Amino acid sequence: MAIKITDECINCGACEPECPNNAIYEGGEEWSFAEGTGLAGKVTSKTGITADADESQEPGSYDVYYIVTDKCTECKGFHDEPQCAAVCPVDCCVPDEDHVETEEELLEKKDFLHL
C-alpha cells in the first residue's frame, strides 16, 4: 500500500529528502515521473497515467506536502520501513488504504522506477 500525507501535516519538510523515489513534493509543486528515477520517454503508470517522464504533472495538494502514489514504494527495496513515516514529527505519513499493493507489487514498481 502506498503512503499518504494527511491534512495534519505541518509542512516541516522532514519527509521529502528521505524518499528514495522522489515521490514527496511540497504543496503546490508540480511533479514528474523522471525526477529521482530512471524513467525517460513515454511511460504508463500502474494507475493508468500515460505521460512523457519529464512532463510536469498537477500537484497532488496545494496546502500540504503530498506523496505521488505512482512513485511510492513504501521504501521497499531500499529500507525496512517507510522513511517518511519514520521521520514525521506529527505522524501524518500513513498507509493509503485507497492504494493497497502487495510487497511484490511494490518491488515491481521500484524496479520500474529505477530501470
Backbone as XML, in Angstrom:
<?xml version="1.0"?>
<chain id="A" units="angstrom">
  <residue number="1" name="MET">
    <atom name="N" x="0.845" y="-1.161" z="0.000"/>
    <atom name="CA" x="0.000" y="0.000" z="0.000"/>
    <atom name="C" x="0.893" y="1.227" z="0.000"/>
  </residue>
  <residue number="2" name="ALA">
    <atom name="N" x="0.548" y="2.205" z="-0.761"/>
    <atom name="CA" x="1.315" y="3.442" z="-0.786"/>
    <atom name="C" x="1.081" y="4.206" z="0.516"/>
  </residue>
  <residue number="3" name="ILE">
    <atom name="N" x="1.867" y="5.227" z="0.719"/>
    <atom name="CA" x="1.742" y="6.086" z="1.884"/>
    <atom name="C" x="1.112" y="7.393" z="1.420"/>
  </residue>
  <residue number="4" name="LYS">
    <atom name="N" x="0.336" y="8.028" z="2.299"/>
    <atom name="CA" x="-0.218" y="9.343" z="2.009"/>
    <atom name="C" x="0.098" y="10.264" z="3.173"/>
  </residue>
  <residue number="5" name="ILE">
    <atom name="N" x="0.022" y="11.551" z="2.917"/>
    <atom name="CA" x="0.235" y="12.558" z="3.948"/>
    <atom name="C" x="-1.119" y="13.182" z="4.248"/>
  </residue>
  <residue number="6" name="THR">
    <atom name="N" x="-1.490" y="13.185" z="5.508"/>
    <atom name="CA" x="-2.796" y="13.713" z="5.909"/>
    <atom name="C" x="-2.762" y="15.238" z="6.068"/>
  </residue>
  <residue number="7" name="ASP">
    <atom name="N" x="-3.940" y="15.801" z="6.254"/>
    <atom name="CA" x="-4.078" y="17.246" z="6.433"/>
    <atom name="C" x="-3.438" y="17.747" z="7.725"/>
  </residue>
  <residue number="8" name="GLU">
    <atom name="N" x="-3.036" y="16.835" z="8.598"/>
    <atom name="CA" x="-2.370" y="17.241" z="9.832"/>
    <atom name="C" x="-0.916" y="17.665" z="9.594"/>
  </residue>
  <residue number="9" name="CYS">
    <atom name="N" x="-0.440" y="17.539" z="8.369"/>
    <atom name="CA" x="0.930" y="17.911" z="8.002"/>
    <atom name="C" x="1.204" y="19.362" z="8.417"/>
  </residue>
  <residue number="10" name="ILE">
    <atom name="N" x="2.362" y="19.587" z="9.051"/>
    <atom name="CA" x="2.751" y="20.934" z="9.469"/>
    <atom name="C" x="3.746" y="21.571" z="8.489"/>
  </residue>
  <residue number="11" name="ASN">
    <atom name="N" x="3.932" y="20.942" z="7.327"/>
    <atom name="CA" x="4.815" y="21.454" z="6.283"/>
    <atom name="C" x="6.249" y="21.657" z="6.750"/>
  </residue>
  <residue number="12" name="CYS">
    <atom name="N" x="6.740" y="20.740" z="7.582"/>
    <atom name="CA" x="8.112" y="20.866" z="8.075"/>
    <atom name="C" x="9.135" y="20.434" z="7.028"/>
  </residue>
  <residue number="13" name="GLY">
    <atom name="N" x="8.728" y="19.560" z="6.095"/>
    <atom name="CA" x="9.619" y="19.120" z="5.037"/>
    <atom name="C" x="10.578" y="17.999" z="5.412"/>
  </residue>
  <residue number="14" name="ALA">
    <atom name="N" x="10.457" y="17.453" z="6.609"/>
    <atom name="CA" x="11.377" y="16.392" z="7.044"/>
    <atom name="C" x="11.294" y="15.160" z="6.155"/>
  </residue>
  <residue number="15" name="CYS">
    <atom name="N" x="10.146" y="14.873" z="5.613"/>
    <atom name="CA" x="9.924" y="13.669" z="4.820"/>
    <atom name="C" x="10.550" y="13.725" z="3.426"/>
  </residue>
  <residue number="16" name="GLU">
    <atom name="N" x="10.515" y="14.875" z="2.803"/>
    <atom name="CA" x="10.892" y="14.996" z="1.392"/>
    <atom name="C" x="12.284" y="14.447" z="1.068"/>
  </residue>
  <residue number="17" name="PRO">
    <atom name="N" x="13.343" y="14.819" z="1.787"/>
    <atom name="CA" x="14.666" y="14.308" z="1.417"/>
    <atom name="C" x="14.877" y="12.834" z="1.752"/>
  </residue>
  <residue number="18" name="GLU">
    <atom name="N" x="13.985" y="12.241" z="2.520"/>
    <atom name="CA" x="14.131" y="10.837" z="2.914"/>
    <atom name="C" x="13.647" y="9.855" z="1.855"/>
  </residue>
  <residue number="19" name="CYS">
    <atom name="N" x="12.854" y="10.323" z="0.898"/>
    <atom name="CA" x="12.218" y="9.442" z="-0.088"/>
    <atom name="C" x="13.203" y="9.002" z="-1.172"/>
  </residue>
  <residue number="20" name="PRO">
    <atom name="N" x="13.462" y="7.697" z="-1.290"/>
    <atom name="CA" x="14.392" y="7.207" z="-2.308"/>
    <atom name="C" x="13.843" y="7.279" z="-3.732"/>
  </residue>
  <residue number="21" name="ASN">
    <atom name="N" x="12.550" y="7.526" z="-3.864"/>
    <atom name="CA" x="11.917" y="7.596" z="-5.182"/>
    <atom name="C" x="11.556" y="9.015" z="-5.605"/>
  </residue>
  <residue number="22" name="ASN">
    <atom name="N" x="11.879" y="9.989" z="-4.767"/>
    <atom name="CA" x="11.491" y="11.372" z="-5.019"/>
    <atom name="C" x="9.985" y="11.458" z="-5.276"/>
  </residue>
  <residue number="23" name="ALA">
    <atom name="N" x="9.224" y="10.800" z="-4.407"/>
    <atom name="CA" x="7.767" y="10.767" z="-4.543"/>
    <atom name="C" x="7.064" y="11.814" z="-3.691"/>
  </residue>
  <residue number="24" name="ILE">
    <atom name="N" x="7.810" y="12.566" z="-2.892"/>
    <atom name="CA" x="7.214" y="13.536" z="-1.975"/>
    <atom name="C" x="7.509" y="14.944" z="-2.460"/>
  </residue>
  <residue number="25" name="TYR">
    <atom name="N" x="6.462" y="15.763" z="-2.514"/>
    <atom name="CA" x="6.579" y="17.129" z="-3.011"/>
    <atom name="C" x="5.882" y="18.101" z="-2.078"/>
  </residue>
  <residue number="26" name="GLU">
    <atom name="N" x="6.383" y="19.313" z="-2.051"/>
    <atom name="CA" x="5.760" y="20.373" z="-1.276"/>
    <atom name="C" x="4.434" y="20.750" z="-1.922"/>
  </residue>
  <residue number="27" name="GLY">
    <atom name="N" x="3.461" y="21.117" z="-1.110"/>
    <atom name="CA" x="2.154" y="21.520" z="-1.625"/>
    <atom name="C" x="2.287" y="22.582" z="-2.708"/>
  </residue>
  <residue number="28" name="GLY">
    <atom name="N" x="1.581" y="22.399" z="-3.813"/>
    <atom name="CA" x="1.605" y="23.333" z="-4.924"/>
    <atom name="C" x="2.702" y="23.079" z="-5.941"/>
  </residue>
  <residue number="29" name="GLU">
    <atom name="N" x="3.656" y="22.228" z="-5.608"/>
    <atom name="CA" x="4.767" y="21.936" z="-6.520"/>
    <atom name="C" x="4.366" y="20.866" z="-7.528"/>
  </residue>
  <residue number="30" name="GLU">
    <atom name="N" x="4.637" y="21.126" z="-8.813"/>
    <atom name="CA" x="4.389" y="20.123" z="-9.840"/>
    <atom name="C" x="5.423" y="19.013" z="-9.711"/>
  </residue>
  <residue number="31" name="TRP">
    <atom name="N" x="5.107" y="17.839" z="-10.258"/>
    <atom name="CA" x="5.999" y="16.690" z="-10.183"/>
    <atom name="C" x="6.122" y="16.048" z="-11.554"/>
  </residue>
  <residue number="32" name="SER">
    <atom name="N" x="7.131" y="15.179" z="-11.696"/>
    <atom name="CA" x="7.260" y="14.402" z="-12.928"/>
    <atom name="C" x="7.765" y="13.005" z="-12.578"/>
  </residue>
  <residue number="33" name="PHE">
    <atom name="N" x="7.511" y="12.071" z="-13.475"/>
    <atom name="CA" x="7.972" y="10.697" z="-13.269"/>
    <atom name="C" x="9.495" y="10.609" z="-13.273"/>
  </residue>
  <residue number="34" name="ALA">
    <atom name="N" x="10.167" y="11.450" z="-14.046"/>
    <atom name="CA" x="11.614" y="11.367" z="-14.207"/>
    <atom name="C" x="12.386" y="11.787" z="-12.956"/>
  </residue>
  <residue number="35" name="GLU">
    <atom name="N" x="11.845" y="12.720" z="-12.197"/>
    <atom name="CA" x="12.562" y="13.239" z="-11.025"/>
    <atom name="C" x="12.865" y="12.125" z="-10.029"/>
  </residue>
  <residue number="36" name="GLY">
    <atom name="N" x="14.155" y="11.885" z="-9.814"/>
    <atom name="CA" x="14.588" y="10.900" z="-8.829"/>
    <atom name="C" x="14.445" y="9.452" z="-9.261"/>
  </residue>
  <residue number="37" name="THR">
    <atom name="N" x="14.165" y="9.224" z="-10.533"/>
    <atom name="CA" x="14.006" y="7.864" z="-11.045"/>
    <atom name="C" x="14.848" y="7.692" z="-12.304"/>
  </residue>
  <residue number="38" name="GLY">
    <atom name="N" x="14.792" y="6.507" z="-12.875"/>
    <atom name="CA" x="15.491" y="6.243" z="-14.127"/>
    <atom name="C" x="14.570" y="6.323" z="-15.334"/>
  </residue>
  <residue number="39" name="LEU">
    <atom name="N" x="13.358" y="6.838" z="-15.149"/>
    <atom name="CA" x="12.385" y="6.858" z="-16.237"/>
    <atom name="C" x="12.677" y="7.954" z="-17.252"/>
  </residue>
  <residue number="40" name="ALA">
    <atom name="N" x="12.446" y="7.619" z="-18.522"/>
    <atom name="CA" x="12.615" y="8.559" z="-19.621"/>
    <atom name="C" x="11.615" y="8.206" z="-20.712"/>
  </residue>
  <residue number="41" name="GLY">
    <atom name="N" x="11.289" y="9.182" z="-21.546"/>
    <atom name="CA" x="10.352" y="8.942" z="-22.635"/>
    <atom name="C" x="8.934" y="8.772" z="-22.132"/>
  </residue>
  <residue number="42" name="LYS">
    <atom name="N" x="8.108" y="8.135" z="-22.940"/>
    <atom name="CA" x="6.703" y="7.937" z="-22.589"/>
    <atom name="C" x="6.577" y="6.775" z="-21.603"/>
  </residue>
  <residue number="43" name="VAL">
    <atom name="N" x="5.869" y="7.004" z="-20.517"/>
    <atom name="CA" x="5.647" y="5.975" z="-19.505"/>
    <atom name="C" x="4.165" y="5.865" z="-19.204"/>
  </residue>
  <residue number="44" name="THR">
    <atom name="N" x="3.764" y="4.678" z="-18.767"/>
    <atom name="CA" x="2.400" y="4.456" z="-18.291"/>
    <atom name="C" x="2.501" y="3.880" z="-16.891"/>
  </residue>
  <residue number="45" name="SER">
    <atom name="N" x="1.905" y="4.575" z="-15.946"/>
    <atom name="CA" x="1.978" y="4.159" z="-14.545"/>
    <atom name="C" x="0.952" y="3.076" z="-14.246"/>
  </residue>
  <residue number="46" name="LYS">
    <atom name="N" x="1.079" y="2.484" z="-13.080"/>
    <atom name="CA" x="0.154" y="1.447" z="-12.641"/>
    <atom name="C" x="-1.282" y="1.975" z="-12.543"/>
  </residue>
  <residue number="47" name="THR">
    <atom name="N" x="-1.428" y="3.256" z="-12.204"/>
    <atom name="CA" x="-2.771" y="3.824" z="-12.089"/>
    <atom name="C" x="-3.312" y="4.315" z="-13.428"/>
  </residue>
  <residue number="48" name="GLY">
    <atom name="N" x="-2.526" y="4.137" z="-14.502"/>
    <atom name="CA" x="-3.019" y="4.447" z="-15.835"/>
    <atom name="C" x="-2.633" y="5.798" z="-16.398"/>
  </residue>
  <residue number="49" name="ILE">
    <atom name="N" x="-1.796" y="6.541" z="-15.701"/>
    <atom name="CA" x="-1.337" y="7.819" z="-16.237"/>
    <atom name="C" x="-0.301" y="7.536" z="-17.320"/>
  </residue>
  <residue number="50" name="THR">
    <atom name="N" x="-0.525" y="8.078" z="-18.527"/>
    <atom name="CA" x="0.447" y="7.980" z="-19.605"/>
    <atom name="C" x="0.951" y="9.382" z="-19.880"/>
  </residue>
  <residue number="51" name="ALA">
    <atom name="N" x="2.266" y="9.545" z="-19.795"/>
    <atom name="CA" x="2.863" y="10.858" z="-19.983"/>
    <atom name="C" x="4.327" y="10.716" z="-20.326"/>
  </residue>
  <residue number="52" name="ASP">
    <atom name="N" x="4.896" y="11.797" z="-20.861"/>
    <atom name="CA" x="6.341" y="11.852" z="-21.018"/>
    <atom name="C" x="6.919" y="11.948" z="-19.613"/>
  </residue>
  <residue number="53" name="ALA">
    <atom name="N" x="7.966" y="11.198" z="-19.323"/>
    <atom name="CA" x="8.532" y="11.152" z="-17.976"/>
    <atom name="C" x="8.946" y="12.529" z="-17.465"/>
  </residue>
  <residue number="54" name="ASP">
    <atom name="N" x="9.350" y="13.420" z="-18.364"/>
    <atom name="CA" x="9.776" y="14.763" z="-17.965"/>
    <atom name="C" x="8.629" y="15.764" z="-17.880"/>
  </residue>
  <residue number="55" name="GLU">
    <atom name="N" x="7.436" y="15.371" z="-18.311"/>
    <atom name="CA" x="6.288" y="16.271" z="-18.326"/>
    <atom name="C" x="5.813" y="16.582" z="-16.908"/>
  </residue>
  <residue number="56" name="SER">
    <atom name="N" x="5.582" y="17.851" z="-16.629"/>
    <atom name="CA" x="5.087" y="18.269" z="-15.317"/>
    <atom name="C" x="3.645" y="17.826" z="-15.128"/>
  </residue>
  <residue number="57" name="GLN">
    <atom name="N" x="3.379" y="17.333" z="-13.927"/>
    <atom name="CA" x="2.031" y="16.873" z="-13.565"/>
    <atom name="C" x="1.459" y="17.809" z="-12.497"/>
  </residue>
  <residue number="58" name="GLU">
    <atom name="N" x="0.143" y="17.841" z="-12.418"/>
    <atom name="CA" x="-0.531" y="18.687" z="-11.436"/>
    <atom name="C" x="-0.184" y="18.265" z="-10.016"/>
  </residue>
  <residue number="59" name="PRO">
    <atom name="N" x="-0.033" y="19.222" z="-9.116"/>
    <atom name="CA" x="0.239" y="18.878" z="-7.713"/>
    <atom name="C" x="-0.879" y="18.038" z="-7.110"/>
  </residue>
  <residue number="60" name="GLY">
    <atom name="N" x="-0.513" y="17.141" z="-6.213"/>
    <atom name="CA" x="-1.500" y="16.316" z="-5.516"/>
    <atom name="C" x="-2.181" y="17.075" z="-4.397"/>
  </residue>
  <residue number="61" name="SER">
    <atom name="N" x="-1.585" y="18.172" z="-3.976"/>
    <atom name="CA" x="-2.134" y="19.032" z="-2.931"/>
    <atom name="C" x="-1.550" y="20.421" z="-3.117"/>
  </residue>
  <residue number="62" name="TYR">
    <atom name="N" x="-2.311" y="21.407" z="-2.730"/>
    <atom name="CA" x="-1.808" y="22.771" z="-2.778"/>
    <atom name="C" x="-1.495" y="23.305" z="-1.390"/>
  </residue>
  <residue number="63" name="ASP">
    <atom name="N" x="-1.922" y="22.573" z="-0.361"/>
    <atom name="CA" x="-1.803" y="23.068" z="1.003"/>
    <atom name="C" x="-0.683" y="22.422" z="1.807"/>
  </residue>
  <residue number="64" name="VAL">
    <atom name="N" x="-0.497" y="21.121" z="1.641"/>
    <atom name="CA" x="0.490" y="20.388" z="2.433"/>
    <atom name="C" x="1.337" y="19.514" z="1.508"/>
  </residue>
  <residue number="65" name="TYR">
    <atom name="N" x="2.435" y="19.002" z="2.038"/>
    <atom name="CA" x="3.244" y="18.059" z="1.280"/>
    <atom name="C" x="2.357" y="16.893" z="0.838"/>
  </residue>
  <residue number="66" name="TYR">
    <atom name="N" x="2.710" y="16.274" z="-0.270"/>
    <atom name="CA" x="1.934" y="15.134" z="-0.767"/>
    <atom name="C" x="2.875" y="14.090" z="-1.355"/>
  </residue>
  <residue number="67" name="ILE">
    <atom name="N" x="2.358" y="12.867" z="-1.440"/>
    <atom name="CA" x="3.115" y="11.744" z="-1.989"/>
    <atom name="C" x="2.450" y="11.292" z="-3.284"/>
  </residue>
  <residue number="68" name="VAL">
    <atom name="N" x="3.244" y="11.150" z="-4.339"/>
    <atom name="CA" x="2.742" y="10.663" z="-5.624"/>
    <atom name="C" x="2.632" y="9.142" z="-5.525"/>
  </residue>
  <residue number="69" name="THR">
    <atom name="N" x="1.416" y="8.637" z="-5.544"/>
    <atom name="CA" x="1.154" y="7.205" z="-5.407"/>
    <atom name="C" x="1.930" y="6.387" z="-6.423"/>
  </residue>
  <residue number="70" name="ASP">
    <atom name="N" x="2.015" y="6.873" z="-7.649"/>
    <atom name="CA" x="2.698" y="6.131" z="-8.712"/>
    <atom name="C" x="4.206" y="6.041" z="-8.518"/>
  </residue>
  <residue number="71" name="LYS">
    <atom name="N" x="4.750" y="6.787" z="-7.567"/>
    <atom name="CA" x="6.188" y="6.735" z="-7.296"/>
    <atom name="C" x="6.504" y="6.167" z="-5.914"/>
  </residue>
  <residue number="72" name="CYS">
    <atom name="N" x="5.494" y="5.969" z="-5.079"/>
    <atom name="CA" x="5.713" y="5.482" z="-3.714"/>
    <atom name="C" x="5.808" y="3.957" z="-3.687"/>
  </residue>
  <residue number="73" name="THR">
    <atom name="N" x="6.901" y="3.474" z="-3.106"/>
    <atom name="CA" x="7.095" y="2.025" z="-2.951"/>
    <atom name="C" x="7.175" y="1.635" z="-1.477"/>
  </residue>
  <residue number="74" name="GLU">
    <atom name="N" x="6.768" y="2.541" z="-0.596"/>
    <atom name="CA" x="6.908" y="2.330" z="0.849"/>
    <atom name="C" x="8.362" y="2.042" z="1.216"/>
  </residue>
  <residue number="75" name="CYS">
    <atom name="N" x="9.268" y="2.500" z="0.402"/>
    <atom name="CA" x="10.719" y="2.304" z="0.576"/>
    <atom name="C" x="11.141" y="0.850" z="0.417"/>
  </residue>
  <residue number="76" name="LYS">
    <atom name="N" x="10.260" y="-0.014" z="-0.106"/>
    <atom name="CA" x="10.629" y="-1.416" z="-0.336"/>
    <atom name="C" x="11.809" y="-1.466" z="-1.311"/>
  </residue>
  <residue number="77" name="GLY">
    <atom name="N" x="12.773" y="-2.307" z="-0.981"/>
    <atom name="CA" x="13.964" y="-2.419" z="-1.797"/>
    <atom name="C" x="15.046" y="-1.427" z="-1.409"/>
  </residue>
  <residue number="78" name="PHE">
    <atom name="N" x="14.722" y="-0.509" z="-0.497"/>
    <atom name="CA" x="15.676" y="0.488" z="-0.020"/>
    <atom name="C" x="15.851" y="0.415" z="1.505"/>
  </residue>
  <residue number="79" name="HIS">
    <atom name="N" x="14.717" y="0.380" z="2.215"/>
    <atom name="CA" x="14.723" y="0.431" z="3.679"/>
    <atom name="C" x="13.704" y="-0.562" z="4.239"/>
  </residue>
  <residue number="80" name="ASP">
    <atom name="N" x="13.787" y="-0.829" z="5.525"/>
    <atom name="CA" x="12.864" y="-1.762" z="6.179"/>
    <atom name="C" x="11.506" y="-1.160" z="6.485"/>
  </residue>
  <residue number="81" name="GLU">
    <atom name="N" x="11.411" y="0.165" z="6.480"/>
    <atom name="CA" x="10.148" y="0.837" z="6.772"/>
    <atom name="C" x="10.085" y="2.130" z="5.970"/>
  </residue>
  <residue number="82" name="PRO">
    <atom name="N" x="8.878" y="2.656" z="5.758"/>
    <atom name="CA" x="8.762" y="3.934" z="5.052"/>
    <atom name="C" x="9.491" y="5.040" z="5.821"/>
  </residue>
  <residue number="83" name="GLN">
    <atom name="N" x="10.458" y="5.650" z="5.173"/>
    <atom name="CA" x="11.270" y="6.660" z="5.839"/>
    <atom name="C" x="10.509" y="7.943" z="6.134"/>
  </residue>
  <residue number="84" name="CYS">
    <atom name="N" x="9.522" y="8.278" z="5.324"/>
    <atom name="CA" x="8.730" y="9.474" z="5.593"/>
    <atom name="C" x="8.009" y="9.339" z="6.929"/>
  </residue>
  <residue number="85" name="ALA">
    <atom name="N" x="7.416" y="8.171" z="7.167"/>
    <atom name="CA" x="6.713" y="7.931" z="8.423"/>
    <atom name="C" x="7.677" y="7.910" z="9.596"/>
  </residue>
  <residue number="86" name="ALA">
    <atom name="N" x="8.878" y="7.393" z="9.379"/>
    <atom name="CA" x="9.867" y="7.297" z="10.452"/>
    <atom name="C" x="10.331" y="8.664" z="10.943"/>
  </residue>
  <residue number="87" name="VAL">
    <atom name="N" x="10.378" y="9.658" z="10.051"/>
    <atom name="CA" x="10.878" y="10.980" z="10.447"/>
    <atom name="C" x="9.786" y="12.007" z="10.710"/>
  </residue>
  <residue number="88" name="CYS">
    <atom name="N" x="8.551" y="11.700" z="10.400"/>
    <atom name="CA" x="7.458" y="12.672" z="10.553"/>
    <atom name="C" x="7.203" y="12.978" z="12.034"/>
  </residue>
  <residue number="89" name="PRO">
    <atom name="N" x="7.334" y="14.251" z="12.432"/>
    <atom name="CA" x="7.150" y="14.597" z="13.842"/>
    <atom name="C" x="5.694" y="14.583" z="14.307"/>
  </residue>
  <residue number="90" name="VAL">
    <atom name="N" x="4.750" y="14.571" z="13.362"/>
    <atom name="CA" x="3.332" y="14.592" z="13.751"/>
    <atom name="C" x="2.570" y="13.353" z="13.269"/>
  </residue>
  <residue number="91" name="ASP">
    <atom name="N" x="3.292" y="12.339" z="12.831"/>
    <atom name="CA" x="2.700" y="11.066" z="12.402"/>
    <atom name="C" x="1.596" y="11.228" z="11.364"/>
  </residue>
  <residue number="92" name="CYS">
    <atom name="N" x="1.847" y="12.068" z="10.354"/>
    <atom name="CA" x="0.822" y="12.252" z="9.314"/>
    <atom name="C" x="1.132" y="11.480" z="8.028"/>
  </residue>
  <residue number="93" name="CYS">
    <atom name="N" x="2.213" y="10.705" z="8.006"/>
    <atom name="CA" x="2.518" y="9.829" z="6.873"/>
    <atom name="C" x="1.963" y="8.453" z="7.225"/>
  </residue>
  <residue number="94" name="VAL">
    <atom name="N" x="0.838" y="8.117" z="6.604"/>
    <atom name="CA" x="0.093" y="6.914" z="6.977"/>
    <atom name="C" x="-0.215" y="6.072" z="5.740"/>
  </residue>
  <residue number="95" name="PRO">
    <atom name="N" x="-0.535" y="4.784" z="5.927"/>
    <atom name="CA" x="-0.911" y="3.945" z="4.779"/>
    <atom name="C" x="-2.115" y="4.521" z="4.030"/>
  </residue>
  <residue number="96" name="ASP">
    <atom name="N" x="-2.045" y="4.484" z="2.714"/>
    <atom name="CA" x="-3.127" y="4.966" z="1.858"/>
    <atom name="C" x="-4.005" y="3.782" z="1.497"/>
  </residue>
  <residue number="97" name="GLU">
    <atom name="N" x="-5.098" y="3.636" z="2.195"/>
    <atom name="CA" x="-5.974" y="2.471" z="2.002"/>
    <atom name="C" x="-6.681" y="2.471" z="0.650"/>
  </residue>
  <residue number="98" name="ASP">
    <atom name="N" x="-6.599" y="3.570" z="-0.083"/>
    <atom name="CA" x="-7.162" y="3.613" z="-1.435"/>
    <atom name="C" x="-6.194" y="3.034" z="-2.459"/>
  </residue>
  <residue number="99" name="HIS">
    <atom name="N" x="-4.957" y="2.775" z="-2.049"/>
    <atom name="CA" x="-3.933" y="2.245" z="-2.955"/>
    <atom name="C" x="-3.170" y="1.123" z="-2.277"/>
  </residue>
  <residue number="100" name="VAL">
    <atom name="N" x="-3.830" y="0.000" z="-2.127"/>
    <atom name="CA" x="-3.239" y="-1.163" z="-1.471"/>
    <atom name="C" x="-2.443" y="-1.969" z="-2.489"/>
  </residue>
  <residue number="101" name="GLU">
    <atom name="N" x="-1.174" y="-2.266" z="-2.133"/>
    <atom name="CA" x="-0.299" y="-3.048" z="-3.001"/>
    <atom name="C" x="0.449" y="-4.072" z="-2.151"/>
  </residue>
  <residue number="102" name="THR">
    <atom name="N" x="0.712" y="-5.212" z="-2.745"/>
    <atom name="CA" x="1.490" y="-6.238" z="-2.046"/>
    <atom name="C" x="2.965" y="-5.847" z="-2.071"/>
  </residue>
  <residue number="103" name="GLU">
    <atom name="N" x="3.766" y="-6.536" z="-1.268"/>
    <atom name="CA" x="5.200" y="-6.286" z="-1.279"/>
    <atom name="C" x="5.771" y="-6.566" z="-2.667"/>
  </residue>
  <residue number="104" name="GLU">
    <atom name="N" x="5.288" y="-7.618" z="-3.311"/>
    <atom name="CA" x="5.744" y="-7.954" z="-4.660"/>
    <atom name="C" x="5.436" y="-6.824" z="-5.640"/>
  </residue>
  <residue number="105" name="GLU">
    <atom name="N" x="4.232" y="-6.266" z="-5.566"/>
    <atom name="CA" x="3.855" y="-5.163" z="-6.452"/>
    <atom name="C" x="4.716" y="-3.922" z="-6.181"/>
  </residue>
  <residue number="106" name="LEU">
    <atom name="N" x="4.996" y="-3.656" z="-4.913"/>
    <atom name="CA" x="5.834" y="-2.503" z="-4.564"/>
    <atom name="C" x="7.255" y="-2.684" z="-5.090"/>
  </residue>
  <residue number="107" name="LEU">
    <atom name="N" x="7.789" y="-3.899" z="-5.004"/>
    <atom name="CA" x="9.128" y="-4.164" z="-5.533"/>
    <atom name="C" x="9.147" y="-4.073" z="-7.059"/>
  </residue>
  <residue number="108" name="GLU">
    <atom name="N" x="8.068" y="-4.498" z="-7.709"/>
    <atom name="CA" x="7.964" y="-4.351" z="-9.165"/>
    <atom name="C" x="7.937" y="-2.872" z="-9.546"/>
  </residue>
  <residue number="109" name="LYS">
    <atom name="N" x="7.211" y="-2.064" z="-8.764"/>
    <atom name="CA" x="7.154" y="-0.625" z="-9.018"/>
    <atom name="C" x="8.539" y="-0.013" z="-8.845"/>
  </residue>
  <residue number="110" name="LYS">
    <atom name="N" x="9.268" y="-0.442" z="-7.817"/>
    <atom name="CA" x="10.640" y="0.034" z="-7.593"/>
    <atom name="C" x="11.506" y="-0.273" z="-8.807"/>
  </residue>
  <residue number="111" name="ASP">
    <atom name="N" x="11.406" y="-1.504" z="-9.324"/>
    <atom name="CA" x="12.179" y="-1.894" z="-10.492"/>
    <atom name="C" x="11.780" y="-1.067" z="-11.718"/>
  </residue>
  <residue number="112" name="PHE">
    <atom name="N" x="10.497" y="-0.756" z="-11.869"/>
    <atom name="CA" x="10.006" y="0.053" z="-12.967"/>
    <atom name="C" x="10.579" y="1.472" z="-12.888"/>
  </residue>
  <residue number="113" name="LEU">
    <atom name="N" x="10.588" y="2.031" z="-11.673"/>
    <atom name="CA" x="11.067" y="3.401" z="-11.482"/>
    <atom name="C" x="12.576" y="3.527" z="-11.651"/>
  </residue>
  <residue number="114" name="HIS">
    <atom name="N" x="13.293" y="2.491" z="-11.275"/>
    <atom name="CA" x="14.748" y="2.555" z="-11.271"/>
    <atom name="C" x="15.324" y="1.493" z="-12.213"/>
  </residue>
  <residue number="115" name="LEU">
    <atom name="N" x="14.947" y="1.589" z="-13.472"/>
    <atom name="CA" x="15.327" y="0.651" z="-14.526"/>
    <atom name="C" x="16.630" y="0.000" z="-14.257"/>
  </residue>
</chain>
